[in-house]
Amino acid sequence: MAVAPITSIKGIGPRRAEAFGRLGLFSVEDMLSFMPRSYIDYTTSVLMREAEQGMLCAVKVTITGEAKTVRIRGGLTITTAAATDGLNKLQLCWYNQPYMASKPEEGRTCYACGRADKRRGMKLMNPQLYDELPGIAPQYPLVSGLTQKIMREAAADALGMYKGRIEETLPECIMAEYSLMPRGDALLAMHMPQSFEQLERAKERMAFEDMLLYALMLSILRRRREQGGGIAFDMNGKLESFKKLLPFEPTTAQLRAMQDISADMAKNVQMNRLIQGDVGSGKTACALFAIYAAIENGYSAALMAPTEILADQHYRTLGKMFGSRAILLKGGMKKKEREEIAARLMSGEALAITGTHAIISGGVEIANLGLVIADEQHRFGVRQRAAISAKGSAPDTLIMSATPIPRTLSLLMYGDLELSIIDELPPGRKPIKTRIVPQQKRDDMYRFIENELKQGAQCYAVCPLVEESEAMEGVLSAAALYKELSKKLDVSIELMHGRLSAAEKQARAARFASGETKLLVSTTVVEVGVDVPNATIMVIENADRFGLAQLHQLRGRVGRGSKESYCFLLSESDSKTAKERLSILCGTTDGFKIAERDLEMRGPGELIGARQHGEDGLSAAMFAGNMKAFNMAKDAADKLIAKGDMNDPLIKKAVITADEKTKNIAQN
């Protein structure tokens, strides 16, 4: 079937096609396969008094006043119209949509579908108006120039064009065994669901398809690695001699992981191991052992970090243990400095190398590379795993993750890796006291923090945004908080965010690490890499805007010393779900327990990161929100591989696609 360009869809001309292109949508088939990110239930209406703060809802209203548009700061506009739901008066409000002034005609009765804001009176924010309830409304990822209405109409038109012509991708035997919905029906239900039951079946079907391909791909990667050979390191006595270099006694869990590493490195097969451990559990010591063993065997080792701040931290650690044999490689270095480092790498003089992703760039050659370590696995997808494994002559690969993931999900998502779990913290660590702070106690909290900082403590204050956004009304930005606290508190404060240059971020992080800065206002750029034992307080504004896994990561920035540490969670949300999620964090500091609850409540995408795996074609599986499709697809892949029966054309096509994908990601 010929591929139809995206401009074949009604209403999409050359200019709008550019906007679709920014979403990676260039054909009608692309539009069909582009999954909504969520759905809103507009199948029933509610009264405003029944709606929770921040809830997306449908309210049957009668317009009681003429719509008015006024200009507010920065040339922005707000359009308002008075209405009633029969019991209560409310306002319909639209930001930067002056054209809406002609829509809510006085006396009109309709359904207003928007976000409830009950903090200062009763408002529905940016509502769409319908004569009938719109049902289940898909929400697509957007870019400038596109709206939900445009996306929904494009999907409906694409479905109409391909009606009865959508090809099946799974063989009939698998469809029957796992009771899967046909692909055409599933795509129709994903874009235009008639019921939530139908939608769940469709999500399960699409997730199964993605996961089957992914599981086959991981199996092929594993098989190719095991057949390819590797370095058989001499590990006799290495663990015992390494332990003597440590200023502390490793925990039982750390020793278990080190023994796993030792056994892997002794084999003539490439090590490909994932170490999962909670924040502060001591994964770096395990990485140091692997580096030590490689160097003692005459090989070099590379430790890759996701940020320059974390790379700098690793370099200081490596320098203490390996002296002048440690070297730092970063993307922003000057040409002369890079040339000097390249010469040391080629000569074999530098044996303990650390840096950012610049380490795996094509122009970097490392003599006698025997080990590659990637820190913070949740920042590296399958593509990056294959790329680092392709460096050198079959080097061993060790992956570290401070994002605890339930074991079942780890086995499914990292099927090409062996797994070690560090499930205990070093002795002497005090549990971090985590509290939900109501807005009326916010000033008292900051006065307490100011007093603690004057006594020698340090504090992080984290916000979801760098600057204020009209699209996220009520969400405090880091810039606004910095301005507020600079006036309110008599302590040294600095602002940190991702838009700063690498040099400026490094300078501000260094001032905080030295104690010169007492309070660091930041975005989630501090989630990894800033390790300051003296920092004992973490404040997270609009905590309901973060996932539990990310909140736990942020909390892990404090409590790294022996002092009492605190994590304060602030939220303006009145949602019962938001309160329940935050209370989970208050009830335990065990990252694996938090991950289990996150998996139950929000599905695997929150834990793993849909963006990372979306790059590897796993978007529908991430969106599935449950483990059923994952388990079924893994079971199907295992059976196909065990049988070796690849005669069915569709199975053969799936395996060929998976095989080609593994070759491509290894080469790219």
N, C-alpha and C positions, 0 to 999 in steps of 0.2 A: 504494500500500500504506500503510495507516494506521500512524502511528508509535506503537509500544507503549511505555509508560513503563517505567523501569528496575525498578519494583516488580512488573512482570509476571514477572521472573525469580525462580525458586524461592529462598527464603531471604532475599530483600531486602525488608524492611519499611520503614516510614517513617524509623526512626532510622538504619538502615544506608544508606538511600537518600541521607541527608544526607552521609555519608562519600563515597559515589560522586559526589555533586554537587560536592564539593571537587576532584575530578579532572576535572570538566567532563562527567560521564557522567549523563545524565538519561533516556535511552531505551535500548531494546534495541539499536537501530542504533548508538548511540554506543559501546556495549560491543563490538559487532562490529568497529568501526573503531578501537578503542583497542589500539594495537600494544604487545606486550611490549618492554621495553627491552633484554633480552638473553635468552640461553638457557644452561642448564647441561646438560652431557653426563652423564647418569646411565644410559647404555645399557650400561655395563660397570662392574664393581667392581674395586677395587685393594686391595692390602695396605697397611697404614698406613706401612710402611717405604718403599713406592714413592711415596707422596703427597708433593708438594712443600709447603713451608711456605706456608700461606695458601690452598692449593688447595681448591676445592669438589669433593668427590668422594663416591663411594658405596663403603662398606666393608661386607662381609658379616661380621656380628658375632654372638657369642653372649653374652648378658647373664650375668655371673658373680656379681653382687652386687645387693643391694636398693638402689634409688634413695634418696638422701637429699637433703633441702633444708635449707640453712643461710642465715641472714641475714648480709649483709655491710654495708658502709658505706651510710648514707643510707636504710636500710630496704629496700635491694634484696636480691634472693635469688639464690642459685645452686644448681641441682639437679644432682647428679652420679650416675652409675651406672658401675660397673666392668664391663668387657667384654673379649673377646679376639677377634682375627681369625683364630685358629688358630695363629698364630706369635708374635704380640706382644700384650702386655696394653695396654689403652688405657682412657681415661675418656671417657664421653659427658657433656657439660656444657651446661646450659641456663641462660641469664640471665633472671631475672624471668619464669620459666614454671613456677611450683611445681606446676601441674596435670600437668606431665610426669612427676612422681614415680610416677604410677600406670601409665604406659605401658610402661617397660622392665621387664617381669616377669622375675625371675631364671629362667634356663634358656631363655628365648626366643631363637631364631635369626631374624635379620631383616637387612635392609639399612639401614644408618644413613647418611643423606645430609646432610653438613654441611661445615664448613670445617676443614681440618687445621691444628692448632697443635702444633708439635713443639719449641717453644722450651724448655719445662720439662716434660719427659715427653711422652707421646703423647696428644693430646686431639682429639676431634671437637666443634667448637663448634656449639651450637644445631641438632643434627641432627633431621631428620624420619625416622621409622621406617616402613619398608614391608616387606610380606611378599614382594613381587617388585620387581625393578628398575623404577623409574618411567619410564625412558626419557629423552626430551628434555624438560626442565622449563622452561617459559617463566617469565621474571621480569618482573613488571609494576611500574610506578611505584606507590608506596603512599602513603597518608595514615593518620593515626591512626584506628583502628577497622577497618582492613582488613588482611588477611593474603594471602600468595600463594595459600593454599588457597582462600580466599573468591573471589579474582579468577579463579582457574582454573575453579572450579565455575561462576561466573557466565558466563564465556566459553563453557564447554561447554553450558550451558543455553540461552544465546542462540543458539548455532549449531543446537541441536536445534529451537528454536522457528522458525527461519528456514530450515530445511533445504529445499532445492529452490526457495526463494523469493528468493534474493539476486540483485538485478538487476545485469546487466552494464553497465559504464560506458564501455567502449571498443568502437568499431566492429569488426566482424569482419575487415575488410581490414587494420587495424592489428594486431589479434591474430595474424593469419596471417603478416604480413610480419615481425614481430619474435618469432614463436614464443612468445607469452605464455600463461601459465596463465589459465584462466577465473577471474573474481573470486571466485566462490563457493568454488572449490577452493583458491584462494590464501588466503582468510580462514580456512578450515578448517586449512590447513597452518601458518599463522602462530600460531594459538592451540593447535593440537593436532598438532604435527609428528610424522610417523612415521619420518622419516629426515632427515639433514642435507642430502642432495641435494634432497629435496622442499622443505625449508625455504628453501634458497637460491633455488630457482625462484620460490617464493611471495614472498620478499623482493624479488626482481627485478621481479616483476609489480606489486606495490604501490608500489615506488619509481618505476617507469615512470609509473604513473598520476599520482602526486603531481608528478613532474618535468614531465610533459607539460603539466599545468595551469599550473605555475609558469613554464615556458618561454613558453607562450602569453601569460601575464600580463605577463611582462617585455617581450615583443615589442610588445604593445599599448601599454604604458607608453612605450616608445621611440618608437613611431609617433605617439602622441598628442603627445609632447614636440616631435618634429621638425615636426609640422604646426602647432603652437601659436605659433611665433615666439619671439623673445627679444630681448635687448639687444645691439646691435652696438657694442661698446666701441672707442674709438680706441686702438689698441695701438702706434702708431708711436713708437719710441724708449723705450717704457716699460721694457723689460727692461734696456736699457743704463743708464738713469738709476737704476733700482732697484739694480743691481749695485754702483754707486758708494756706496750707503748701507750695504752689508754690510761688516763688519770682517774678512771672509775671502773667499777665492776659491771660488765654488761648484764642486762636482765635475761631471764630465761628465754623470753621471746626473741630477743636480739641474738642470743647464741644459737637458737634454733634456725633463724634466718641465715646466719653466717655459716652454719653447717650445711644448709641447703645450697648456698653459693659455692662452698668448698667442693661438695659432691659434683655439682654441675661443671665447675671449672676443670675438674680432674678428668672429665670425659672428652673424647675426641669428637664431640658433637657440639655445635654452637649453643652456648647457654642463652636462653631467652626467658628470663624470670622477672616476674612482677612482685615487688615488695609493697604490700599495703600496710600502712600503719597510721594510727591516729596522729594528730598534730602533737609534736613534742615527744613521740615514742622512741626516737633514736634511730631513724632510718639512715641518717648520714653516717653513723658509725659502721653500719653494714656496708655502705658504699665505700668507705675508707678501707675496710678490710679487703674488698674485691680489688681496689686500686693497688693496695699494698702487695697483694698476692701476684698481680700482673707484673708489677715493677720488679719484684723479687725474682720473677722468671725471665727478666730481660725484655719485657714488652712495655709499650706505652699505654696509657689509659686516658680516655676523654670523658669528662663529666659535663653534660649539657643541661643548662637551666633555662627556664622560660623568660626570665627577665634579667636585665643587667644588674639590678640590685642584688638578686639572689646569686648571680655569677660572681660578683665581687665578694660576697659572703663566703662562697665556696673556695674562692682563691685564697682568702685569708686562712681558712681551715687547712687547705692543702699545703700552704706555705709553712705552717707550723710543723707539719709532719714530714714533708718532703723537701723543704728548703728551696734551693735554687732550681731544683728539677721541676718545680711547679710553675705553670705559666697561664696567663689569662688572655683569651682571644675574644674580642667584641666587634660588632659590626661597625661602630662609629670611629674606629681607630684611624690615625693618620697613616698615609701610605708608607712612610719610612718605618714607622713602628710595626706595621703589619709585615713589611718585608723582613725586618729583623726577627720577628716571631716565626714567620714562615721558614726562615733559614734554620732556626733552632728546632722546629718541628721536623724538618727534613733530615737534619743531621742526627736526630735521636737524642740530642742533649736535653730537650724538654720531655719528661716522661709522664708527669701528672698535669693534664691539660683541662682547663675549664673555660666555659664561655657560654654564649647564647647559641641560637640556631646557626650562627655563623660557622660553627664547627662542622656542620654537615653540608656547607655550601660546596659547590663543585670545585672551586679553586683552592681548597684547603687539602694539602697532602700531609699525612702524619706517618712518620716512619715507624714500621713494626707495631702497628696498632693492634692490640690484643683484647681491649675491653672498651665498650661504649656504655655510659650510664646516662639515662634521661631522668632528670628530677621533675616532679610534678606531672605524673602520667596523664592527668586529666587535661593537660594542655597539648598532648601529642596523640594524634590519631594513628590509624593503621598505616597511613601514608608515611608518616614520620618514622614509625617503628621499622618499616621496610627500608627506608632510606639510610638510617643509622646502621642497620645490620649489613648494608651493602658496602660500608666503608672498610678499608683495609682488606686483609685476607681472612674472611669469615671470623670477625671478632666476636667475642662473647658480648651479650647484651643484657644489661640489668636496668629495669624500669622501677622507679619509686613513685608512690602516690600517697599523698596525705589526705586524699578524699576517701574515707572509708566507704566501701561498697559491699552490700550483702554478698556472701560467698556464692550463692546461686547465680546472681547476676554477673559476678566477676567471671565465673566459669563460662558463661554464655558469651560475654562481650570480649573477653581476652582469651579465647580458645587457642590462640597460637602461643600463649605464654604459660609457663609453670607459675605457681602461686605460693608465696610465703606471706603469712599474716603476723604482724607484730601487734599483739592485743593486750599489752600492758605498758604502763608508763614507768619511767625511772623512779626509784624511791625518793621521798622527800618533797615531791610535788604536792602542793595543796590544791584541792578542788577549787575551781573558779566559781565564785558566788554570782549567779546569774539572776537578775531581777527584771521584771516588766515594770517600767516606770510610767504612771499615768501622766498626762500632759499637765495637770494641775500641780504636780510635784517636780516638774522639769527644772524650775529655777532653784529649788532646794537641792536637787541633784548636782547642778553645776556649782553651787556654793560649796557642797561637800567635796567635789572634785578639786576646786580651787584650793581648799585647805590641804587636801592630800598632796597636791603638787608643790605647795610651799613647804611641805614636810619632806620633800625629796622624791616623790613618786612621779611617774610620767603617764600620759594618757593619749589614746587614739580616739578621735571622733569621726565616724564614718557616715557618709551620705550616699544615696543612690545616684545622684546627678552631680555634674560639675557646676552647671549653672541652672537657674530657674527655667522651667518650660511650661508654656501655656497648656500643652498637651497633657501634662501631669500636674494639674493643679493640686496644691496641698502637699506636694513632695518637696522637702527642704533640700536645697543644693549645698554643696560643699562651700561654694563661694559665699553664699548668704550666711551660712553658719560661721564661717571664718570672720566675716564682717561683724556679726552679732557678738561672738565671743571675744573678739579683739576689744570691743567697747566694754563688755561686761566683766571680764576677768583680768586680774592684775598678775598675769604670768606670760612667759614668752610663748607665742603661738606661730605656727607656720601652716601653709596650705600646700597640699600635695595632690596632684591628679595626673592622668595619663596624657594630657595635652602639653605638659611641660617637656622641655628637651631632656634627653637622657642625662646630660651633664647636670642640669638643674635639679632633676629628681634625685640624682646621686648626692648632690651637695646638701639638699634638704634632709635626705635620709641620714646622711653622716652627722649633721648637726643634731638630729633627734637621737641617734645612737650614742653620741658623746654626752648627751644630757643638757646640751646648750639650749635646745628647744624642749619645752615641758609638755606642750600639747600639740599634737599633729592632727589637723583637720584634713580629711582625705576622702577620696572615693575608694573603690575596692582595689586600687592599685597596691594597697598594703596587704592584700589577702595572702600573698606569698612574698617571702624574701626579706622582710624587715624583722630581724631577730634582736630584740632589745630586752634583756632580762629585767631591767629596771622598770619597764612599762608594766603597770599593774592594773590599769583601768581601760576598758574598751566601752565606748558609747556608740550605739548604732541607731541613728535616726531613721524613721520610717522603716522599722525593721520588718514590717509585714511585706515590704517590696522585695525582700530577699528570700531565696530558698533556704530550707533548714541546713542543707549541706554547706552552703556559702556562709550562713551565719555561724556555723560551727567552725569553719575555717577562720573567719575573722576573730572569733573568740580565742582561737588558738594563738593569736599574736601576743596575748598576755598570759600570765601564770607560768612563765618560763624560768622563774627563779623560786626562791623559798618563801617570798613574801606573800601576804594575803592579796588576792587579786579579785577584780570585779568586772562583770559584763552587764551593762545597763541597756535594755531594749526599749525604745520609745516607738509608739505607734498611735496614730489618730484613728485607725480603723475600728469600727464597731462590729466587724464581722466575727461571728462565732468561730468560723474556720480559722481565721487569722489568729484569734486568741488561743485556740487549741494548739495550733502549730507552735506558737511562741512558748506556750506553757511546757511543751515537750522539751524544749531547750533548757528551761529552768529546772526540769526534773532529773536531767542526767547530763554528764559530761562525756559519756561513752559514745564515740562517733559512730560505732557500728550499730548501736541501738537506735541512734538518731537516723542513720541511713535506712534501717529497716522500716521505721515509721514514715520516713520520706517516701520510700518505695510504695508503701501501702496507700499513702494519701495523694501523692502526685505522680506516681509512675516513674519509669526509669530515666526519662529525659532529663529530669531535674538533677539526678545524681551524676549522670555521665556527661551531659552537655550535648544538646541536640546539634549545636553548631559544629562541634568537632566531628561527630559521626555523620552529620549531614554531608560533609565533604566526602565521605566514603559511601554515600548512597543509602543511608539508613534512616532517612527522615520519617518515613511512615512508621517504622518500628519504634522510633523514639516517641512518636506521638501516640502510640497505642495505649499507654497508660496502665497496662497490666502485664503480668508475666505469662499469661496463658499462651499467647502467640509465640513468645520467645521459646518456651519449653517445647511446643509442638514442632516448631521449625528446626530446633536443635535435634530433636528426636528423628525427624524426617531426614536431616542431613547425615546423621550417624548411620541410619539404615541404608541410605544410598551408598555411602562410602564403604560400609561393611559388605554389602552385596556386590559392589563393583559392577552392578547392572546399569549401564548407561545407554542402553539401546533406545529408550524412548526419546524421540526427537526433542521434546521440550526439556527433559532432564539433561540430555546431551548439550542443548543450547545453554542451559543454566550453568553447567559445569564449565563449558568453554568460556562463557562470559566471566565466571569467577576466576578461571585460570588466567585469562587475558588481563583481568583487573589486577591480579597479584603481580604479574610481570610489569604492568604499567606503573604501579605505585612504587615498585622496587627501582625502576629506571628513572622515575621522575622525583 
